[in-house]
């Protein structure tokens, strides 16, 4: 659950950055400043896309009771093997 919250906070931070840069772009008068802000906006959009794509791969798959029991049995067997193997 903690990982999900951290991912949401990272996404919210990138979205907040995009909103701030876009607001600055709207209020900018000089063409050079508008171009620089537009480049920053594009970079922030790229970061948002990367963060959103990475979020999907970071989630663990849901485990059934049978899977959890099988994994626990495997860990126990590994522990016994390590403990009693010369």
C-alpha positions, 0 to 999 in steps of 0.5 A: 500500500505504501508503494501505491501512495508514493507513486501517487505522490510522484504523479501529483508532483509532476502534474503540479509542475506541469500546472505551474509551468503552464500558468507561467507560459500563459502569463509570459510576454517575451517570446524567448521566455515563452519558448523556454517555458514550452520546452520545460512543459514538454520535458515535464510531460515526458516525465509524466508519461514515464512516471505513469508507465512505470507505475503499472509495472511496479504493482505486485500481482494479487496472490491467492491463498493457495499461492501464498501457502505454496510460497511459504512452503517453498521458503520453509523447504529452502530454509530447512535445506540450507540449515541442514545441508553440510 
